Amino acid sequence: MNAVAEIGAQPWVGAGLRPEQLAWYDRPGWQSDPRFATATAEQRAGLLALHEQGWFKTRLNLLQHSADAVDAAWREAAAQGLSVQIDSDSLGRSLDWAELLELEAQRVPLSWRLVNAQQQLLALAELVAHPQLQAWMACLVGAEPQLLKCSYFYRGSQARPHADMPYAPIPAPGALLTLWLALEDADAGNGALTVFPGSHRRLRGFDAGGGSLLLADTDPDSAQARAYLDHVEAELARAAIAPVIQTLRAGQLVVLHAATVHGGVPITDWQRTRRSLVLHVGRQTV
Ligand SMILES: O=C(O)CCC(=O)C(=O)O
């Protein structure tokens, strides 16, 4: 039988994570932490929601043309043949520029994203450096937040419900955070993000072997990754947690706890893009 881990509460700690591997806002007495005392009223509200509900929503002052600027930058990178990682969720593999441009030209329904392209694309680097994003990272992750992964989604991922924590091989997996920024309006038609409130506390953890909560094999096609996704589906049904589809306007930011289950709804209108910036941020030191 799988080890049972109540995420975010003592049993989770007992199931594999030491308190220092948790986010500071999940540790006993966290509201006495100086970081809570010095947080702004908006940050406090976010921290309380993250602790209780596993997510919150806020808004950034975002330039309207940000997504278009990134698109212009990747088209330029494609023309120059710059090496950038392009992952396609719908094909389940990586693409090169030639294949991507060909499929886009043929209007093939294709979900894809650029991974860690902020070093090649200045427009993307500027988005990551957005002062309000950086302020949230500093508040939520603490000193030296580390950007583990930066994804620029062109269309929705249609990802099955999952939490990000089991995929993050960092010493403090509980300190992982997902920052999901809408670069254009997102809704059910273009494959919105969906969130399962309270799942960070109410779902039992997946035993990836020896009581570990981290997947040894994160390849989406691996038997273990599939077993994890099946486990999440069964747990959501057991706990009767309904998804909340995030209908977002450009500039809205959703912050997700490491253990909060989320995914992407099926795309019904493939003519639309659903451009978003998704940052996985964590702490390397415990
Ligand atoms: O944007 C989406 O559709 C889902 C993103 C997601 O699940 C992730 O990046 O972990």
The ligand as a Gaussian input file, in Angstrom:
#p B3LYP/6-31G(d) Opt

LIG

0 1
 O       -0.540000      26.045000     -18.284000
 C       -1.037000      24.939000     -18.247000
 O       -1.887000      24.567000     -19.057000
 C       -0.610000      23.972000     -17.158000
 C        0.786000      24.284000     -16.726000
 C        1.326000      23.284000     -15.763000
 O        0.653000      22.393000     -15.344000
 C        2.690000      23.400000     -15.289000
 O        3.476000      24.156000     -15.881000
 O        3.025000      22.709000     -14.301000

